[in-house]
Amino acid sequence: MSVAAARKALLVVIDLQEIFADPQSGWYSPGFSSILEPVDALVAAYEPNVIFTRFVAPPVPLGAWRAYYERYPFALIAPGDPGYALVERYAAHRGDSLETTTFSKWVPGLIERCAPETTLVLAGVTTDCCVLATALQAADAGLAVRVVREACAGANDESHAQALALMELFSPLVEVVDLDAALELAAGSELAR
């Protein structure tokens, strides 16, 4: 990793919302609870350079999204619905959150926070959807992306592992790293200074 990339790091915590934490939800991610402690460690290390994202349904789905919401109608709820809230332990970070109606979080609110030298550190759910989509779009834009293995959960263990393996194919643009490496990157970051 270059010195420039190590100097500027931004943690993006993707969609740690009730809809993914609730076992009764159609979007339940079984590994959700196992990533909370690693995410806590990352948030503590990267503060104040942390953005929490929240997926919300569009008011009126357009194009292919219409078919998507026909398949997953439980997710077509109003943005203020409790299912879209960040889980309680992260609710205080609401001011540092970004709402998107897309899987990828590489949208203007995030793009504006990044310089070409920024290393984007990703954690959250689901590895096989929103994390993957964000990683690939940010890498295409030229950012170094680090996906923290222990801080991501997929729709199931198999798809989580497959998504990590797929992202590893994009090295060196996208690197799958362990928690210790991500914490080391935070210690060298100059964004907070």
N, CA, C and O of each residue as an XYZ file, in Angstrom:
772
protein
N       0.855     -1.185      0.000
C       0.000      0.000      0.000
C       0.893      1.238      0.000
O       1.895      1.285      0.714
N       0.534      2.221     -0.788
C       1.346      3.420     -0.881
C       1.193      4.285      0.359
O       0.197      4.196      1.077
N       2.192      5.121      0.597
C       2.128      6.037      1.734
C       0.937      6.978      1.590
O       0.264      7.276      2.577
N       0.666      7.452      0.364
C      -0.464      8.370      0.154
C      -1.778      7.710      0.541
O      -2.621      8.331      1.187
N      -1.956      6.446      0.145
C      -3.211      5.755      0.471
C      -3.340      5.557      1.968
O      -4.442      5.629      2.513
N      -2.209      5.305      2.645
C      -2.256      5.062      4.083
C      -2.566      6.332      4.866
O      -3.021      6.253      6.007
N      -2.329      7.494      4.278
C      -2.534      8.739      5.008
C      -4.003      9.160      5.101
O      -4.371      9.900      6.013
N      -4.828      8.711      4.195
C      -6.204      9.170      4.141
C      -7.128      7.970      4.046
O      -7.221      7.335      2.996
N      -7.803      7.661      5.123
C      -8.698      6.509      5.123
C     -10.058      6.912      5.669
O     -10.157      7.668      6.635
N     -11.094      6.398      5.042
C     -12.461      6.678      5.430
C     -13.178      5.350      5.599
O     -13.178      4.520      4.690
N     -13.788      5.144      6.759
C     -14.544      3.929      7.038
C     -15.995      4.134      6.638
O     -16.634      5.096      7.064
N     -16.511      3.231      5.823
C     -17.917      3.246      5.431
C     -18.551      1.982      6.007
O     -18.202      0.866      5.623
N     -19.481      2.175      6.929
C     -20.191      1.067      7.570
C     -21.531      0.941      6.852
O     -22.399      1.808      6.955
N     -21.670     -0.145      6.133
C     -22.784     -0.299      5.203
C     -23.984     -1.005      5.838
O     -23.908     -2.173      6.219
N     -25.081     -0.274      5.940
C     -26.420     -0.810      6.183
C     -26.594     -1.672      7.438
O     -27.239     -2.719      7.386
N     -26.027     -1.237      8.555
C     -26.251     -1.970      9.804
C     -27.594     -1.550     10.381
O     -27.677     -0.836     11.381
N     -28.635     -2.015      9.718
C     -30.012     -1.617      9.974
C     -30.815     -2.774     10.550
O     -30.450     -3.943     10.428
N     -31.917     -2.404     11.181
C     -32.798     -3.404     11.792
C     -33.270     -4.448     10.789
O     -33.390     -5.621     11.144
N     -33.538     -4.059      9.555
C     -34.071     -4.980      8.554
C     -33.108     -6.130      8.254
O     -33.539     -7.202      7.828
N     -31.799     -5.913      8.474
C     -30.799     -6.956      8.264
C     -30.483     -7.710      9.556
O     -29.934     -8.811      9.512
N     -30.828     -7.121     10.705
C     -30.551     -7.735     12.008
C     -31.698     -8.607     12.504
O     -31.482     -9.502     13.321
N     -32.888     -8.366     12.034
C     -34.096     -9.041     12.524
C     -34.281    -10.409     11.863
O     -34.457    -10.489     10.647
N     -34.241    -11.497     12.662
C     -34.415    -12.839     12.087
C     -35.758    -13.035     11.377
O     -35.895    -13.955     10.571
N     -36.737    -12.195     11.659
C     -38.042    -12.302     11.002
C     -38.087    -11.592      9.648
O     -39.062    -11.724      8.909
N     -37.045    -10.848      9.326
C     -37.007    -10.090      8.080
C     -36.558    -10.978      6.921
O     -35.743    -11.883      7.097
N     -37.092    -10.712      5.755
C     -36.649    -11.406      4.554
C     -35.221    -11.061      4.172
O     -34.615    -11.762      3.362
N     -34.677    -10.003      4.734
C     -33.296     -9.599      4.460
C     -32.356     -9.927      5.614
O     -31.231     -9.430      5.656
N     -32.797    -10.743      6.530
C     -31.954    -11.102      7.681
C     -30.608    -11.654      7.216
O     -30.541    -12.509      6.333
N     -29.550    -11.150      7.824
C     -28.199    -11.630      7.551
C     -27.735    -12.416      8.779
O     -27.464    -11.810      9.815
N     -27.634    -13.753      8.694
C     -27.337    -14.584      9.863
C     -26.044    -14.210     10.587
O     -25.940    -14.431     11.794
N     -25.070    -13.658      9.896
C     -23.812    -13.277     10.542
C     -23.815    -11.884     11.130
O     -22.783    -11.418     11.613
N     -24.953    -11.206     11.101
C     -25.034     -9.801     11.524
C     -24.437     -9.579     12.907
O     -23.574     -8.717     13.072
N     -24.878    -10.336     13.898
C     -24.424    -10.090     15.272
C     -22.932    -10.358     15.444
O     -22.297     -9.771     16.320
N     -22.366    -11.241     14.616
C     -20.943    -11.576     14.767
C     -20.016    -10.461     14.293
O     -18.835    -10.456     14.640
N     -20.525     -9.526     13.512
C     -19.647     -8.461     13.008
C     -19.689     -7.199     13.870
O     -18.920     -6.269     13.629
N     -20.566     -7.151     14.862
C     -20.731     -5.917     15.629
C     -19.479     -5.534     16.417
O     -19.107     -4.361     16.433
N     -18.828     -6.484     17.065
C     -17.609     -6.144     17.811
C     -16.483     -5.674     16.886
O     -15.837     -4.671     17.190
N     -16.227     -6.364     15.766
C     -15.221     -5.821     14.839
C     -15.588     -4.429     14.325
O     -14.716     -3.571     14.191
N     -16.865     -4.201     14.038
C     -17.281     -2.867     13.587
C     -17.064     -1.848     14.693
O     -16.615     -0.734     14.423
N     -17.374     -2.206     15.934
C     -17.124     -1.295     17.057
C     -15.652     -0.879     17.100
O     -15.338      0.299     17.275
N     -14.756     -1.851     16.940
C     -13.316     -1.550     16.973
C     -12.927     -0.623     15.823
O     -12.131      0.299     16.005
N     -13.486     -0.867     14.649
C     -13.186     -0.010     13.501
C     -13.706      1.409     13.712
O     -12.998      2.379     13.445
N     -14.933      1.527     14.187
C     -15.517      2.855     14.408
C     -14.670      3.634     15.409
O     -14.386      4.812     15.193
N     -14.268      2.996     16.490
C     -13.428      3.668     17.495
C     -12.104      4.120     16.888
O     -11.607      5.197     17.218
N     -11.535      3.312     16.010
C     -10.241      3.641     15.410
C     -10.338      4.725     14.342
O      -9.413      5.522     14.191
N     -11.432      4.768     13.607
C     -11.555      5.689     12.475
C     -12.273      6.991     12.800
O     -12.208      7.931     12.007
N     -12.962      7.081     13.947
C     -13.669      8.328     14.284
C     -12.734      9.506     14.125
O     -11.581      9.397     14.540
N     -13.138     10.598     13.567
C     -14.468     10.951     13.079
C     -14.684     10.631     11.598
O     -15.658     11.084     10.996
N     -13.779      9.856     11.022
C     -13.842      9.568      9.589
C     -14.653      8.300      9.327
O     -14.150      7.311      8.796
N     -15.924      8.367      9.718
C     -16.823      7.225      9.611
C     -18.145      7.704      9.003
O     -18.692      8.732      9.403
N     -18.635      6.952      8.048
C     -19.963      7.205      7.488
C     -20.766      5.918      7.608
O     -20.312      4.850      7.197
N     -21.954      6.029      8.171
C     -22.895      4.907      8.222
C     -23.888      5.094      7.087
O     -24.427      6.184      6.897
N     -24.127      4.033      6.338
C     -25.106      4.131      5.256
C     -26.380      3.390      5.648
O     -26.374      2.503      6.502
N     -27.467      3.782      5.000
C     -28.754      3.104      5.187
C     -29.414      2.951      3.830
O     -29.574      3.915      3.082
N     -29.793      1.716      3.530
C     -30.563      1.469      2.324
C     -32.021      1.793      2.623
O     -32.557      1.372      3.647
N     -32.657      2.535      1.735
C     -34.096      2.812      1.842
C     -34.715      2.618      0.465
O     -34.065      2.830     -0.559
N     -35.962      2.217      0.455
C     -36.658      2.032     -0.819
C     -36.970      3.392     -1.429
O     -37.212      4.363     -0.711
N     -36.964      3.458     -2.754
C     -37.371      4.708     -3.400
C     -38.877      4.895     -3.236
O     -39.609      3.914     -3.106
N     -39.348      6.144     -3.242
C     -40.793      6.366     -3.133
C     -41.572      5.646     -4.231
O     -42.637      5.081     -3.984
N     -41.022      5.674     -5.454
C     -41.641      4.981     -6.585
C     -40.530      4.256     -7.337
O     -39.702      4.898     -7.983
N     -40.501      2.921     -7.260
C     -39.463      2.182     -7.991
C     -39.606      2.372     -9.501
O     -40.713      2.362    -10.040
N     -38.482      2.543    -10.161
C     -38.461      2.734    -11.611
C     -37.646      1.628    -12.271
O     -36.803      0.997    -11.633
N     -37.901      1.407    -13.522
C     -37.121      0.451    -14.295
C     -37.128     -0.935    -13.683
O     -38.162     -1.421    -13.227
N     -35.960     -1.568    -13.676
C     -35.819     -2.923    -13.151
C     -36.098     -3.002    -11.657
O     -36.373     -4.084    -11.138
N     -36.031     -1.867    -10.957
C     -36.342     -1.874     -9.521
C     -37.793     -2.275     -9.273
O     -38.103     -2.804     -8.206
N     -38.687     -2.037    -10.229
C     -40.086     -2.465    -10.050
C     -40.155     -3.984     -9.848
O     -40.821     -4.462     -8.930
N     -39.471     -4.727    -10.700
C     -39.460     -6.197    -10.577
C     -38.791     -6.626     -9.274
O     -39.206     -7.604     -8.652
N     -37.763     -5.901     -8.864
C     -37.072     -6.219     -7.611
C     -38.037     -6.133     -6.432
O     -38.106     -7.045     -5.608
N     -38.779     -5.033     -6.359
C     -39.703     -4.853     -5.233
C     -40.952     -5.729     -5.343
O     -41.630     -5.970     -4.344
N     -41.251     -6.200     -6.535
C     -42.311     -7.203     -6.651
C     -41.857     -8.510     -6.008
O     -42.657     -9.216     -5.395
N     -40.580     -8.826     -6.147
C     -40.026    -10.034     -5.543
C     -39.831     -9.870     -4.033
O     -40.016    -10.825     -3.278
N     -39.454     -8.655     -3.584
C     -39.172     -8.396     -2.171
C     -40.081     -7.281     -1.652
O     -39.588     -6.223     -1.261
N     -41.389     -7.499     -1.640
C     -42.316     -6.427     -1.257
C     -42.169     -5.962      0.190
O     -42.544     -4.835      0.512
N     -41.631     -6.809      1.065
C     -41.451     -6.418      2.467
C     -40.489     -5.243      2.601
O     -40.518     -4.531      3.605
N     -39.644     -5.036      1.608
C     -38.657     -3.959      1.672
C     -39.177     -2.643      1.125
O     -38.508     -1.617      1.250
N     -40.341     -2.652      0.530
C     -40.908     -1.428     -0.039
C     -41.705     -0.713      1.049
O     -42.936     -0.673      1.040
N     -40.944     -0.154      1.983
C     -41.524      0.548      3.128
C     -41.044      1.988      3.115
O     -40.062      2.317      2.450
N     -41.730      2.832      3.841
C     -41.371      4.255      3.887
C     -40.004      4.445      4.535
O     -39.639      3.683      5.430
N     -39.237      5.453      4.097
C     -37.900      5.687      4.648
C     -37.864      5.823      6.173
O     -36.857      5.476      6.790
N     -38.924      6.314      6.786
C     -38.950      6.474      8.240
C     -39.338      5.227      9.004
O     -39.398      5.259     10.233
N     -39.606      4.121      8.311
C     -39.996      2.879      8.964
C     -38.882      2.393      9.906
O     -37.704      2.498      9.564
N     -39.238      1.864     11.084
C     -38.226      1.383     12.034
C     -37.298      0.311     11.462
O     -36.169      0.169     11.932
N     -37.742     -0.435     10.474
C     -36.881     -1.445      9.866
C     -35.656     -0.856      9.192
O     -34.625     -1.520      9.084
N     -35.761      0.378      8.741
C     -34.634      1.027      8.085
C     -33.699      1.755      9.056
O     -32.673      2.291      8.639
N     -34.043      1.778     10.327
C     -33.197      2.456     11.315
C     -31.883      1.697     11.505
O     -31.835      0.472     11.389
N     -30.825      2.444     11.798
C     -29.590      1.788     12.221
C     -29.884      1.044     13.513
O     -30.705      1.493     14.313
N     -29.220     -0.093     13.726
C     -29.425     -0.806     14.980
C     -29.038      0.109     16.135
O     -28.224      1.019     15.979
N     -29.626     -0.144     17.275
C     -29.538      0.788     18.407
C     -28.116      1.219     18.749
O     -27.890      2.393     19.042
N     -27.172      0.318     18.722
C     -25.805      0.667     19.144
C     -25.172      1.728     18.239
O     -24.200      2.368     18.639
N     -25.705      1.927     17.024
C     -25.152      2.934     16.111
C     -26.099      4.102     15.852
O     -25.800      4.975     15.038
N     -27.218      4.120     16.527
C     -28.220      5.169     16.299
C     -27.659      6.567     16.538
O     -28.091      7.521     15.891
N     -26.712      6.703     17.447
C     -26.118      8.008     17.746
C     -25.329      8.564     16.564
O     -25.057      9.763     16.514
N     -24.963      7.718     15.625
C     -24.188      8.155     14.457
C     -25.076      8.628     13.318
O     -24.590      8.830     12.205
N     -26.328      8.803     13.563
C     -27.283      9.142     12.515
C     -26.874     10.398     11.732
O     -27.132     10.488     10.531
N     -26.248     11.353     12.393
C     -25.815     12.568     11.701
C     -24.743     12.299     10.666
O     -24.571     13.074      9.725
N     -24.015     11.192     10.837
C     -22.963     10.819      9.901
C     -23.438      9.699      8.987
O     -22.652      8.846      8.575
N     -24.728      9.706      8.675
C     -25.252      8.626      7.842
C     -25.633      9.139      6.466
O     -25.849     10.331      6.250
N     -25.706      8.198      5.553
C     -26.001      8.490      4.165
C     -27.084      7.516      3.727
O     -26.904      6.302      3.828
N     -28.196      8.029      3.246
C     -29.269      7.180      2.743
C     -29.102      6.998      1.246
O     -28.799      7.947      0.524
N     -29.304      5.755      0.782
C     -29.271      5.490     -0.651
C     -30.433      4.576     -1.019
O     -30.901      3.786     -0.199
N     -30.882      4.691     -2.237
C     -31.912      3.791     -2.745
C     -31.279      2.748     -3.663
O     -31.977      2.019     -4.369
N     -29.962      2.690     -3.644
C     -29.219      1.769     -4.500
C     -28.365      0.832     -3.656
O     -28.069      1.121     -2.497
N     -27.973     -0.295     -4.249
C     -27.083     -1.214     -3.544
C     -25.738     -0.546     -3.294
O     -25.227     -0.588     -2.175
N     -25.171      0.058     -4.300
C     -23.885      0.725     -4.148
C     -24.045      2.004     -3.341
O     -25.008      2.752     -3.512
N     -23.103      2.231     -2.478
C     -23.091      3.462     -1.676
C     -22.164      4.515     -2.298
O     -21.962      5.587     -1.728
N     -21.610      4.200     -3.462
C     -20.756      5.144     -4.176
C     -21.657      6.138     -4.893
O     -21.873      6.065     -6.103
N     -22.174      7.070     -4.099
C     -23.128      8.091     -4.540
C     -22.563      9.454     -4.147
O     -21.596      9.516     -3.388
N     -23.144     10.549     -4.646
C     -22.560     11.875     -4.397
C     -22.184     12.162     -2.939
O     -21.121     12.737     -2.703
N     -22.994     11.794     -1.968
C     -22.656     12.082     -0.569
C     -21.366     11.437     -0.111
O     -20.675     11.982      0.750
N     -21.032     10.296     -0.664
C     -19.766      9.628     -0.335
C     -18.653     10.120     -1.251
O     -17.537     10.379     -0.800
N     -18.955     10.245     -2.513
C     -17.941     10.692     -3.481
C     -17.333     12.028     -3.044
O     -16.124     12.233     -3.157
N     -18.173     12.928     -2.549
C     -17.709     14.256     -2.118
C     -16.733     14.187     -0.950
O     -15.935     15.106     -0.768
N     -16.776     13.123     -0.158
C     -15.883     12.985      0.993
C     -14.537     12.374      0.631
O     -13.655     12.279      1.484
N     -14.366     11.961     -0.615
C     -13.164     11.228     -1.011
C     -12.307     12.018     -1.986
O     -12.807     12.656     -2.912
N     -11.013     11.957     -1.754
C     -10.027     12.476     -2.704
C      -9.446     11.265     -3.431
O      -9.639     10.135     -2.981
N      -8.745     11.472     -4.533
C      -8.169     10.328     -5.244
C      -7.246      9.468     -4.371
O      -7.085      8.277     -4.635
N      -6.642     10.058     -3.339
C      -5.713      9.336     -2.472
C      -6.410      8.609     -1.325
O      -5.761      7.889     -0.567
N      -7.713      8.788     -1.191
C      -8.434      8.179     -0.082
C      -8.472      6.665     -0.227
O      -8.687      6.130     -1.315
N      -8.258      5.995      0.885
C      -8.489      4.563      0.954
C      -9.850      4.379      1.596
O     -10.089      4.857      2.704
N     -10.733      3.694      0.911
C     -12.074      3.435      1.417
C     -12.057      2.088      2.121
O     -11.725      1.069      1.516
N     -12.415      2.085      3.395
C     -12.451      0.867      4.199
C     -13.920      0.509      4.387
O     -14.702      1.312      4.896
N     -14.295     -0.710      3.970
C     -15.699     -1.105      3.985
C     -15.971     -2.193      5.012
O     -15.195     -3.134      5.176
N     -17.110     -2.034      5.707
C     -17.620     -3.027      6.649
C     -19.128     -3.011      6.527
O     -19.701     -2.027      6.057
N     -19.789     -4.095      6.945
C     -21.245     -4.080      6.976
C     -21.895     -5.230      6.248
O     -21.302     -6.297      6.086
N     -23.128     -5.007      5.807
C     -23.939     -6.036      5.149
C     -24.519     -5.482      3.851
O     -24.669     -4.271      3.691
N     -24.828     -6.344      2.969
C     -24.338     -7.701      2.917
C     -23.146     -7.747      1.978
O     -23.075     -7.025      0.983
N     -22.211     -8.622      2.329
C     -20.980     -8.736      1.556
C     -21.285     -8.964      0.088
O     -20.631     -8.404     -0.792
N     -22.297     -9.804     -0.168
C     -22.621    -10.249     -1.509
C     -23.564     -9.311     -2.252
O     -24.034     -9.649     -3.339
N     -23.842     -8.160     -1.698
C     -24.720     -7.207     -2.380
C     -24.152     -5.794     -2.241
O     -23.384     -5.350     -3.094
N     -24.520     -5.094     -1.188
C     -24.160     -3.675     -1.064
C     -22.664     -3.448     -0.868
O     -22.115     -2.482     -1.400
N     -21.992     -4.328     -0.109
C     -20.543     -4.171      0.067
C     -19.843     -4.387     -1.277
O     -18.996     -3.590     -1.679
N     -20.200     -5.456     -1.956
C     -19.608     -5.768     -3.256
C     -19.852     -4.649     -4.263
O     -18.921     -4.213     -4.942
N     -21.089     -4.183     -4.365
C     -21.424     -3.123     -5.326
C     -20.644     -1.844     -5.033
O     -20.164     -1.184     -5.955
N     -20.517     -1.494     -3.761
C     -19.785     -0.284     -3.376
C     -18.304     -0.429     -3.687
O     -17.684      0.482     -4.236
N     -17.743     -1.573     -3.335
C     -16.309     -1.808     -3.555
C     -15.956     -1.671     -5.029
O     -14.976     -1.013     -5.376
N     -16.744     -2.287     -5.889
C     -16.408     -2.277     -7.312
C     -16.576     -0.895     -7.930
O     -15.759     -0.484     -8.754
N     -17.615     -0.181     -7.547
C     -17.803      1.157     -8.110
C     -16.725      2.121     -7.628
O     -16.219      2.922     -8.414
N     -16.367      2.055     -6.351
C     -15.323      2.938     -5.826
C     -13.973      2.611     -6.462
O     -13.199      3.513     -6.782
N     -13.694      1.324     -6.642
C     -12.439      0.927     -7.287
C     -12.398      1.426     -8.731
O     -11.361      1.900     -9.194
N     -13.510      1.322     -9.433
C     -13.575      1.835    -10.798
C     -13.305      3.332    -10.844
O     -12.779      3.842    -11.834
N     -13.663      4.034     -9.776
C     -13.421      5.472     -9.702
C     -11.972      5.785     -9.335
O     -11.574      6.950     -9.326
N     -11.179      4.751     -9.031
C      -9.759      4.949     -8.768
C      -9.360      4.936     -7.310
O      -8.196      5.189     -6.999
N     -10.275      4.651     -6.406
C      -9.917      4.597     -4.997
C      -9.359      3.230     -4.623
O      -9.753      2.211     -5.191
N      -8.452      3.218     -3.677
C      -8.019      1.967     -3.062
C      -9.136      1.561     -2.109
O      -9.582      2.373     -1.298
N      -9.591      0.319     -2.197
C     -10.685     -0.164     -1.363
C     -10.178     -1.329     -0.518
O      -9.521     -2.237     -1.028
N     -10.485     -1.296      0.766
C     -10.149     -2.377      1.679
C     -11.446     -2.873      2.299
O     -12.174     -2.102      2.924
N     -11.739     -4.158      2.127
C     -12.935     -4.778      2.682
C     -12.490     -5.601      3.883
O     -11.636     -6.478      3.756
N     -13.065     -5.321      5.047
C     -12.631     -5.968      6.289
C     -13.411     -7.269      6.479
O     -14.607     -7.258      6.772
N     -12.719     -8.368      6.308
C     -13.301     -9.711      6.311
C     -14.187     -9.972      7.529
O     -15.329    -10.404      7.373
N     -13.682     -9.718      8.731
C     -14.426    -10.031      9.965
C     -15.544     -9.037     10.256
O     -16.357     -9.266     11.151
N     -15.594     -7.941      9.512
C     -16.582     -6.894      9.775
C     -17.658     -6.850      8.703
O     -18.378     -5.858      8.585
N     -17.773     -7.925      7.914
C     -18.808     -8.018      6.885
C     -19.565     -9.332      7.057
O     -19.001    -10.338      7.487
N     -20.840     -9.305      6.717
C     -21.664    -10.521      6.746
C     -22.504    -10.564      5.484
O     -22.963     -9.537      4.984
N     -22.693    -11.775      4.979
C     -23.466    -11.957      3.761
C     -24.855    -12.482      4.038
O     -25.261    -12.642      5.189
N     -25.578    -12.748      2.966
C     -26.910    -13.332      3.099
C     -26.809    -14.710      3.732
O     -27.745    -15.167      4.389
N     -25.670    -15.376      3.535
C     -25.340    -16.633      4.213
C     -23.824    -16.789      4.130
O     -23.155    -16.005      3.457
N     -23.282    -17.798      4.813
C     -21.827    -17.961      4.858
C     -21.231    -18.237      3.483
O     -20.154    -17.738      3.159
N     -21.926    -19.025      2.680
C     -21.405    -19.374      1.364
C     -21.317    -18.152      0.448
O     -20.293    -17.937     -0.201
N     -22.376    -17.356      0.394
C     -22.332    -16.189     -0.494
C     -21.358    -15.128      0.031
O     -20.766    -14.387     -0.753
N     -21.193    -15.057      1.351
C     -20.187    -14.159      1.950
C     -18.794    -14.549      1.437
O     -18.036    -13.700      0.970
N     -18.471    -15.837      1.530
C     -17.164    -16.317      1.093
C     -16.979    -16.114     -0.412
O     -15.896    -15.733     -0.856
N     -18.019    -16.363     -1.189
C     -17.930    -16.173     -2.633
C     -17.697    -14.715     -2.992
O     -16.911    -14.413     -3.890
N     -18.378    -13.804     -2.293
C     -18.211    -12.371     -2.569
C     -16.798    -11.913     -2.225
O     -16.195    -11.139     -2.968
N     -16.266    -12.393     -1.091
C     -14.890    -12.031     -0.734
C     -13.909    -12.544     -1.790
O     -12.991    -11.830     -2.192
N     -14.111    -13.786     -2.235
C     -13.228    -14.356     -3.255
C     -13.323    -13.560     -4.562
O     -12.309    -13.319     -5.218
N     -14.526    -13.157     -4.932
C     -14.704    -12.354     -6.144
C     -13.975    -11.019     -6.014
O     -13.281    -10.599     -6.940
N     -14.128    -10.350     -4.869
C     -13.465     -9.053     -4.698
C     -11.956     -9.183     -4.710
O     -11.263     -8.271     -5.161
N     -11.428    -10.311     -4.218
C      -9.975    -10.518     -4.230
C      -9.428    -10.554     -5.661
O      -8.246    -10.287     -5.876
N     -10.271    -10.880     -6.629
C      -9.840    -10.884     -8.030
C      -9.520     -9.476     -8.538
O      -8.849     -9.323     -9.559
N      -9.995     -8.458     -7.835
C      -9.794     -7.069     -8.247
C      -8.559     -6.436     -7.598
O      -8.364     -5.224     -7.695
N      -7.738     -7.234     -6.947
C      -6.510     -6.740     -6.330
C      -5.605     -6.172     -7.424
O      -5.547     -6.745     -8.512
N      -4.916     -5.098     -7.183
C      -4.760     -4.367     -5.937
C      -5.786     -3.261     -5.706
O      -5.719     -2.569     -4.690
N      -6.740     -3.079     -6.632
C      -7.745     -2.031     -6.427
C      -8.604     -2.327     -5.199
O      -8.883     -1.437     -4.396
N      -9.015     -3.576     -5.064
C      -9.805     -4.008     -3.913
C      -8.996     -5.079     -3.197
O      -8.561     -6.054     -3.809
N      -8.800     -4.889     -1.902
C      -8.102     -5.880     -1.089
C      -9.021     -6.302      0.045
O      -9.655     -5.464      0.686
N      -9.089     -7.598      0.287
C      -9.804     -8.118      1.452
C      -8.765     -8.245      2.552
O      -7.774     -8.961      2.408
N      -9.002     -7.537      3.658
C      -8.020     -7.479      4.742
C      -8.645     -7.962      6.047
O      -9.866     -7.996      6.198
N      -7.779     -8.334      6.984
C      -8.295     -8.718      8.290
C      -8.412     -7.474      9.171
O      -7.927     -6.398      8.822
N      -9.056     -7.643     10.303
C      -9.326     -6.522     11.201
C      -8.044     -5.825     11.638
O      -7.989     -4.596     11.678
N      -7.009     -6.604     11.968
C      -5.757     -5.987     12.426
C      -5.165     -5.061     11.370
O      -4.681     -3.977     11.695
N      -5.202     -5.483     10.108
C      -4.665     -4.637      9.034
C      -5.479     -3.354      8.894
O      -4.919     -2.283      8.661
N      -6.798     -3.461      9.036
C      -7.654     -2.274      8.932
C      -7.407     -1.324     10.098
O      -7.439     -0.106      9.919
N      -7.163     -1.859     11.277
C      -6.872     -1.005     12.434
C      -5.513     -0.341     12.281
O      -5.332      0.809     12.680
N      -4.565     -1.056     11.707
C      -3.242     -0.486     11.440
C      -3.334      0.667     10.443
O      -2.655      1.683     10.588
N      -4.180      0.495      9.430
C      -4.391      1.565      8.451
C      -4.969      2.797      9.139
O      -4.563      3.920      8.838
N      -5.905      2.602     10.054
C      -6.494      3.741     10.777
C      -5.448      4.476     11.583
O      -5.478      5.705     11.661
N      -4.523      3.747     12.187
C      -3.491      4.371     13.014
C      -2.583      5.264     12.184
O      -2.010      6.219     12.709
N      -2.442      4.965     10.884
C      -1.591      5.782     10.023
C      -2.333      6.853      9.255
O      -1.719      7.603      8.497
N      -3.636      6.943      9.433
C      -4.430      7.891      8.662
C      -4.258      9.311      9.186
O      -4.197      9.541     10.393
N      -4.181     10.262      8.249
C      -4.041     11.671      8.638
C      -5.333     12.449      8.499
O      -5.350     13.642      8.802
N      -6.419     11.826      8.054
C      -7.671     12.567      7.887
C      -8.150     13.161      9.188
O      -8.682     14.271      9.201
N      -7.972     12.442     10.290
C      -8.491     12.890     11.575
C      -7.593     13.926     12.224
O      -7.973     14.548     13.216
N      -6.416     14.111     11.677
C      -5.467     15.018     12.340
C      -5.530     16.406     11.786
O      -4.795     17.285     12.237
